[in-house]
Structure formats: structure tokens, C-alpha cells
Amino acid sequence: MMLTALSGGCCLFLLAAVIPGVQLQRSNSSVSPSSDPEPKPEALIYHPVLQPTEATPPLGTYTLIGLDRKPCIKVTMGAEYIVVQKKTWYYSMDPSRIRTGGYCGKVVAVLSLMLPNNAASLQLYFRKEKNVFYVTKVTAHLAPLPVCQKCSNKTYSGLLDHDKLFQADNGRSFACKSESLLLMSSELKIKLVPLQFQAFTLTNGRFGKEVECWADYNKRVIPIVIGATVLCIILIAVLTFLLLKDRNRQGYDSL
């Protein structure tokens, strides 16, 4: 038996050396093949977790493509849900988990941002009127985990309607670095910061020239106005002092 095995091994070695394409393979008896596929991990159910402290929401860019395969809405913003109970709680939308949907029309367009399992959603309704566009309605929904073990599950929803928010000329974008706080209901607020919106007309999918919001304008202009006013007051005070000083000197001149 031993001799037969040795002779068989020598024959295989000679075949591998003489005939090209023949390879020797080492068998491993400790590894047994299995026909059963590896078990797939179960899909994780996502639930927003409310936080006791506020944080800057991560920035995301969301684009909606119409049936003509051209972008009709482009939005860049960070979104934070503020839940008002006995204590205020916060939740920031994670852009990496958001699914984008909606509708593109000639005068009406809707951008829908949704988290898995309908855990949270935010819809922006755009309207075009003559040469301007604006957001006419905002809806929001949040289904977070309970804030404590004995607390019951609760969802929060809100609606903001019949407004002209974030208005800009057609072909331009509305931009605001200051926070925009939307009161959705008595228990839910939405904070958007910073934001840039454009709908209906986007050249090559890019934002047009920015329309500055009033909050940013006031932050930029009011310090300049206050500084100029203070400078004028100081200048008037100095001129008045020099004028009075000169008059006093003239009053003591001898005849």
C-alpha cells in the first residue's frame, strides 16, 4: 500500500513536470464544504433619538429631477426638529439616511425628504407666480424613540400653510445663513440653518445669484449704520468743542 502511494505521487509529480497546465493542489481535510449560504443580517429599524442639548445640524444638499431629466428643485440646508414638552428635546436630520422624492410641475413643485420607516419627514411645497417663486407650505413628521423606559411612544406632526416663505426671483436662489425657525405646532418646531433654495429654473443644476434674507441683511448693515452714527456723533462733539474753545479765546482779546 505504501509503495503504491509513493509510486502514485511520483507519477503525479512527473505529469506536472512534463505536461504543461497540470497543477498540483493540496487538499485540506479540515475544511468541509457547506451548501448553506451565510445568514443575512436582518434589516435594522431606524428610530430618531431625541437629544437634551442642541447641536448644529449637518448640512445636506437635495436635488429633485423632473420627468425631463432636469433638476427642478435644489435645496441645501441643515434641519433640526425641536420637540417642546416639559423639557425641550432636539433631533438633527442625518443627510446620509434621507430619501428624496416629490413632484415637478410648471407652477407647483414638492420636495419630500424622508427617513427610513417613516421615522421622520419634511415636505416643502414650492409655487411659481409670475417671475417669482416661494415656499407656500411646509409639513413635518417625527416618530422618535421614547425619551425614557416608561415613556410611551409619541409622534409629532405639524403644518405651516398659506405663507410666502423664502421668496426669490425666477432663476435666482434664496439664501440665508441665519437660522429660520418654523413653528409647526405647539409641540414641534423646525429650525433650518443655513439654507439655500431654488425651484423651477436651475441652469445646469446650479444655484443662481443669491437673494439675501432680511436677517443676514440686518446683521451686515446694522453694525455699519451704528458705527457710522457713532462716528458722526463723535465728529460733531469734537467740532462743537473746538468752536466753543475758539469763541472763548476771542472773548478775552484786549481792545
Backbone hydrogen bonds in HBPLUS format (Angstrom, degrees):
<---DONOR---> <-ACCEPTOR-->    atom                        ^
c    i                          cat <-CA-CA->   ^        H-A-AA   ^      H-
h    n   atom  resd res      DA  || num        DHA   H-A  angle D-A-AA Bond
n    s   type  num  typ     dist DA aas  dist angle  dist       angle   num
A0005-ALA N   A0001-MET O   3.03 MM   4  6.32 157.2  2.08 150.1 155.2     1
A0006-LEU N   A0002-MET O   3.04 MM   4  6.28 157.2  2.10 146.4 152.5     2
A0007-SER N   A0003-LEU O   2.92 MM   4  6.13 161.6  1.95 149.3 154.6     3
A0008-GLY N   A0004-THR O   2.90 MM   4  6.10 151.5  1.98 144.4 152.6     4
A0009-GLY N   A0005-ALA O   2.95 MM   4  6.17 153.7  2.02 145.4 152.1     5
A0010-CYS N   A0006-LEU O   2.97 MM   4  6.23 153.9  2.03 148.4 155.4     6
A0011-CYS N   A0007-SER O   2.99 MM   4  6.24 153.1  2.06 144.5 151.5     7
A0012-LEU N   A0008-GLY O   3.08 MM   4  6.36 158.6  2.13 147.5 152.4     8
A0013-PHE N   A0009-GLY O   3.03 MM   4  6.24 156.1  2.09 145.3 151.9     9
A0014-LEU N   A0010-CYS O   2.92 MM   4  6.17 156.9  1.97 149.3 155.2    10
A0015-LEU N   A0011-CYS O   2.93 MM   4  6.18 153.2  2.00 148.0 155.4    11
A0016-ALA N   A0012-LEU O   2.98 MM   4  6.22 157.2  2.04 148.7 154.4    12
A0017-ALA N   A0013-PHE O   3.02 MM   4  6.22 143.4  2.16 141.5 151.7    13
A0018-VAL N   A0014-LEU O   2.92 MM   4  6.03 149.4  2.01 147.0 154.7    14
A0019-ILE N   A0015-LEU O   2.83 MM   4  5.49 154.0  1.89 142.9 151.0    15
A0031-VAL N   A0028-ASN O   3.40 MM   3  6.01 164.3  2.42 115.6 119.2    16
A0145-LEU N   A0048-PRO O   2.88 MM  97  6.16 158.5  1.93 177.7 173.0    17
A0051-GLN N   A0090-TYR O   2.68 MM  39  5.01 160.0  1.71 145.8 153.1    18
A0090-TYR N   A0051-GLN O   2.84 MM  39  5.01 154.0  1.91 142.5 151.0    19
A0060-GLY N   A0077-MET O   2.94 MM  17  5.61 162.2  1.97 136.1 140.4    20
A0077-MET N   A0060-GLY O   2.96 MM  17  5.61 156.1  2.02 159.3 164.3    21
A0062-TYR N   A0075-VAL O   2.72 MM  13  5.20 164.5  1.74 158.9 164.3    22
A0075-VAL N   A0062-TYR O   2.84 MM  13  5.20 159.7  1.89 152.3 159.1    23
A0064-LEU N   A0073-ILE O   2.93 MM   9  5.17 161.4  1.97 143.7 148.4    24
A0072-CYS N   A0064-LEU O   2.89 MM   8  5.96 162.0  1.93 166.2 170.7    25
A0066-GLY N   A0070-LYS O   2.91 MM   4  5.58 176.6  1.91 147.7 146.7    26
A0069-ARG N   A0066-GLY O   2.94 MM   3  5.27 151.9  2.02 115.1 118.1    27
A0200-PHE N   A0072-CYS O   2.60 MM 128  4.67 139.4  1.76 152.6 153.5    28
A0074-LYS N   A0198-GLN O   2.97 MM 124  5.51 158.8  2.01 163.6 165.5    29
A0198-GLN N   A0074-LYS O   3.10 MM 124  5.51 130.2  2.36 153.3 163.7    30
A0076-THR N   A0196-GLN O   2.98 MM 120  5.18 157.6  2.03 147.4 154.2    31
A0196-GLN N   A0076-THR O   2.83 MM 120  5.18 130.8  2.08 148.8 158.3    32
A0193-VAL N   A0078-GLY O   3.02 MM 115  5.26 156.6  2.08 142.2 149.6    33
A0093-MET N   A0079-ALA O   3.00 MM  14  5.71 164.5  2.02 158.4 163.5    34
A0080-GLU N   A0191-LYS O   2.90 MM 111  5.09 153.2  1.97 148.2 156.0    35
A0191-LYS N   A0080-GLU O   2.86 MM 111  5.09 168.9  1.87 153.0 156.8    36
A0081-TYR N   A0091-TYR O   2.67 MM  10  5.07 164.3  1.69 164.3 161.4    37
A0091-TYR N   A0081-TYR O   2.94 MM  10  5.07 146.3  2.05 147.6 151.4    38
A0082-ILE N   A0189-LYS O   2.83 MM 107  4.95 162.7  1.86 151.4 150.0    39
A0189-LYS N   A0082-ILE O   2.91 MM 107  4.95 148.9  2.00 140.9 150.1    40
A0083-VAL N   A0089-TRP O   2.87 MM   6  5.04 153.8  1.94 140.0 147.2    41
A0089-TRP N   A0083-VAL O   2.85 MM   6  5.04 164.8  1.87 149.8 155.0    42
A0084-VAL N   A0187-GLU O   2.88 MM 103  4.69 162.0  1.91 124.7 130.8    43
A0085-GLN N   A0087-LYS O   3.19 MM   2  4.94 150.3  2.28 121.7 128.5    44
A0097-ARG N   A0094-ASP O   3.04 MM   3  5.68 159.2  2.09 121.8 127.8    45
A0098-ILE N   A0095-PRO O   3.33 MM   3  5.25 154.6  2.40 100.2 107.5    46
A0099-ARG N   A0114-MET O   2.78 MM  15  5.18 164.3  1.80 154.0 159.3    47
A0114-MET N   A0099-ARG O   2.99 MM  15  5.18 163.2  2.02 148.9 154.2    48
A0101-GLY N   A0112-SER O   2.89 MM  11  4.94 152.7  1.97 146.8 151.6    49
A0112-SER N   A0101-GLY O   2.83 MM  11  4.94 172.3  1.84 136.5 134.1    50
A0103-TYR N   A0110-VAL O   2.92 MM   7  5.03 149.6  2.01 133.8 141.4    51
A0110-VAL N   A0103-TYR O   2.82 MM   7  5.03 157.5  1.87 142.3 149.3    52
A0105-GLY N   A0108-VAL O   2.86 MM   3  5.05 119.4  2.24 139.3 157.0    53
A0128-LYS N   A0107-VAL O   2.81 MM  21  4.66 154.4  1.87 135.3 138.2    54
A0109-ALA N   A0126-PHE O   3.05 MM  17  5.05 159.8  2.09 134.5 136.8    55
A0126-PHE N   A0109-ALA O   2.67 MM  17  5.05 167.6  1.68 168.3 169.1    56
A0111-LEU N   A0124-LEU O   2.92 MM  13  5.20 163.9  1.94 151.7 156.3    57
A0124-LEU N   A0111-LEU O   2.86 MM  13  5.20 161.4  1.89 151.2 157.4    58
A0113-LEU N   A0122-LEU O   2.85 MM   9  5.16 164.5  1.87 149.4 154.7    59
A0122-LEU N   A0113-LEU O   2.86 MM   9  5.16 145.1  1.98 147.5 156.3    60
A0115-LEU N   A0120-ALA O   2.89 MM   5  5.28 157.7  1.94 163.4 159.1    61
A0119-ALA N   A0116-PRO O   3.12 MM   3  6.02 154.5  2.19 123.1 127.1    62
A0143-ALA N   A0119-ALA O   2.75 MM  24  5.00 157.6  1.80 161.8 154.3    63
A0121-SER N   A0141-HIS O   2.91 MM  20  5.13 151.6  1.99 141.5 141.9    64
A0141-HIS N   A0121-SER O   3.04 MM  20  5.13 150.5  2.13 145.4 141.9    65
A0123-GLN N   A0139-THR O   2.92 MM  16  5.19 166.7  1.94 148.4 152.2    66
A0139-THR N   A0123-GLN O   3.13 MM  16  5.19 155.7  2.19 136.5 143.8    67
A0125-TYR N   A0137-LYS O   2.93 MM  12  5.09 164.6  1.95 163.7 160.1    68
A0136-THR N   A0125-TYR O   2.85 MM  11  5.78 147.0  1.95 157.3 167.9    69
A0127-ARG N   A0134-TYR O   2.88 MM   7  5.66 157.1  1.93 165.1 172.2    70
A0134-TYR N   A0127-ARG O   3.04 MM   7  5.66 148.2  2.14 150.5 160.4    71
A0129-GLU N   A0132-VAL O   2.86 MM   3  5.49 166.6  1.88 158.8 163.4    72
A0132-VAL N   A0129-GLU O   3.11 MM   3  5.49 165.3  2.13 127.7 132.3    73
A0170-ASN N   A0131-ASN O   2.73 MM  39  5.30 163.0  1.76 140.3 137.9    74
A0133-PHE N   A0168-ALA O   2.95 MM  35  5.76 159.4  1.99 167.2 173.9    75
A0168-ALA N   A0133-PHE O   3.08 MM  35  5.76 156.8  2.14 159.5 165.6    76
A0135-VAL N   A0165-LEU O   2.77 MM  30  4.88 176.3  1.77 150.9 152.0    77
A0165-LEU N   A0135-VAL O   2.90 MM  30  4.88 166.6  1.92 151.6 147.0    78
A0163-ASP N   A0136-THR O   3.33 MM  27  4.91 173.5  2.34 129.8 131.7    79
A0138-VAL N   A0160-LEU O   2.80 MM  22  5.08 154.4  1.86 147.9 155.7    80
A0160-LEU N   A0138-VAL O   2.82 MM  22  5.08 155.0  1.88 158.5 162.9    81
A0140-ALA N   A0158-GLY O   3.10 MM  18  5.33 156.4  2.16 145.7 145.5    82
A0158-GLY N   A0140-ALA O   3.07 MM  18  5.33 148.9  2.17 144.5 142.6    83
A0142-LEU N   A0156-TYR O   2.79 MM  14  5.13 142.7  1.93 152.1 161.0    84
A0156-TYR N   A0142-LEU O   2.79 MM  14  5.13 161.3  1.82 153.2 159.7    85
A0151-CYS N   A0148-CYS O   3.24 MM   3  5.14 151.1  2.33  97.5 106.0    86
A0159-LEU N   A0184-MET O   3.27 MM  25  5.15 141.1  2.44 135.3 124.3    87
A0172-ARG N   A0169-ASP O   2.98 MM   3  5.51 154.5  2.05 139.6 140.1    88
A0173-SER N   A0209-LYS O   3.05 MM  36  5.97 161.0  2.08 132.3 138.3    89
A0211-VAL N   A0173-SER O   2.63 MM  38  5.94 139.7  1.79 158.9 172.3    90
A0174-PHE N   A0197-PHE O   2.85 MM  23  5.16 152.9  1.92 151.2 156.9    91
A0197-PHE N   A0174-PHE O   2.80 MM  23  5.16 152.9  1.87 147.9 155.9    92
A0175-ALA N   A0211-VAL O   3.07 MM  36  5.92 175.5  2.07 152.9 152.3    93
A0176-CYS N   A0195-LEU O   2.91 MM  19  5.41 158.6  1.96 156.8 155.9    94
A0195-LEU N   A0176-CYS O   2.94 MM  19  5.41 164.1  1.96 149.1 154.4    95
A0180-SER N   A0192-LEU O   2.93 MM  12  5.15 160.9  1.96 147.5 153.9    96
A0192-LEU N   A0180-SER O   2.92 MM  12  5.15 164.5  1.95 146.5 151.0    97
A0182-LEU N   A0190-ILE O   2.77 MM   8  5.08 173.6  1.77 156.7 159.0    98
A0190-ILE N   A0182-LEU O   2.90 MM   8  5.08 161.5  1.94 147.3 153.6    99
A0184-MET N   A0188-LEU O   3.07 MM   4  5.54 133.6  2.29 138.2 150.7   100
A0185-SER N   A0188-LEU O   3.06 MM   3  5.08 151.3  2.15 150.8 146.8   101
A0201-THR N   A0199-ALA O   2.89 MM   2  5.79 144.9  2.01 101.7  92.4   102
A0206-ARG N   A0203-THR O   3.01 MM   3  5.68 163.4  2.04 119.9 124.9   103
A0217-TYR N   A0213-CYS O   3.00 MM   4  6.25 158.3  2.05 149.9 156.9   104
A0218-ASN N   A0214-TRP O   2.79 MM   4  5.98 163.4  1.82 156.1 159.5   105
A0219-LYS N   A0215-ALA O   3.04 MM   4  6.22 157.9  2.09 142.8 149.0   106
A0220-ARG N   A0216-ASP O   3.02 MM   4  6.18 142.5  2.16 142.6 152.3   107
A0221-VAL N   A0217-TYR O   2.79 MM   4  5.90 160.7  1.83 155.4 161.0   108
A0222-ILE N   A0218-ASN O   2.90 MM   4  5.37 154.6  1.96 135.7 144.2   109
A0224-ILE N   A0221-VAL O   2.96 MM   3  5.24 119.0  2.35 104.9 120.7   110
A0225-VAL N   A0221-VAL O   2.94 MM   4  6.27 158.3  1.99 158.7 165.7   111
A0226-ILE N   A0222-ILE O   2.88 MM   4  6.06 167.9  1.89 161.0 164.0   112
A0227-GLY N   A0223-PRO O   2.90 MM   4  5.96 158.5  1.95 141.1 147.6   113
A0228-ALA N   A0224-ILE O   2.89 MM   4  6.09 158.5  1.94 147.5 153.4   114
A0229-THR N   A0225-VAL O   2.91 MM   4  6.10 155.7  1.97 148.8 155.5   115
A0230-VAL N   A0226-ILE O   2.94 MM   4  6.14 165.4  1.96 153.6 157.0   116
A0231-LEU N   A0227-GLY O   3.00 MM   4  6.15 156.2  2.06 144.7 151.6   117
A0232-CYS N   A0228-ALA O   2.98 MM   4  6.20 152.4  2.06 144.9 151.9   118
A0233-ILE N   A0229-THR O   2.97 MM   4  6.26 157.9  2.02 150.9 156.8   119
A0234-ILE N   A0230-VAL O   3.00 MM   4  6.24 161.8  2.04 150.5 155.0   120
A0235-LEU N   A0231-LEU O   2.94 MM   4  6.12 158.5  1.98 145.5 151.9   121
A0236-ILE N   A0232-CYS O   2.86 MM   4  6.07 159.9  1.90 151.4 156.3   122
A0237-ALA N   A0233-ILE O   2.95 MM   4  6.14 158.1  1.99 147.9 154.1   123
A0238-VAL N   A0234-ILE O   2.96 MM   4  6.21 158.3  2.01 151.1 156.5   124
A0239-LEU N   A0235-LEU O   3.01 MM   4  6.22 165.4  2.03 151.3 155.0   125
A0240-THR N   A0236-ILE O   2.90 MM   4  6.03 158.4  1.95 148.5 154.9   126
A0241-PHE N   A0237-ALA O   2.99 MM   4  6.14 158.4  2.03 145.6 151.4   127
A0242-LEU N   A0238-VAL O   3.01 MM   4  6.27 160.0  2.05 151.2 156.1   128
A0243-LEU N   A0239-LEU O   2.93 MM   4  6.10 154.9  1.99 147.1 154.1   129
A0244-LEU N   A0240-THR O   3.00 MM   4  6.20 165.4  2.02 154.1 157.0   130
A0245-LYS N   A0241-PHE O   2.98 MM   4  6.09 154.7  2.05 144.4 152.0   131
A0246-ASP N   A0242-LEU O   3.01 MM   4  6.15 152.1  2.09 142.6 149.3   132
A0247-ARG N   A0243-LEU O   3.10 MM   4  6.36 151.8  2.18 145.4 152.7   133
A0248-ASN N   A0244-LEU O   3.04 MM   4  6.26 156.3  2.10 148.1 154.0   134
A0249-ARG N   A0245-LYS O   3.22 MM   4  6.46 152.1  2.31 142.6 149.3   135
A0250-GLN N   A0246-ASP O   3.22 MM   4  6.48 153.2  2.29 142.4 149.0   136
A0251-GLY N   A0247-ARG O   3.11 MM   4  6.39 143.6  2.25 145.7 155.1   137
A0252-TYR N   A0249-ARG O   3.31 MM   3  5.57 144.3  2.45 103.2 112.1   138
A0253-ASP N   A0250-GLN O   3.36 MM   3  5.45 168.1  2.38 106.8 110.0   139
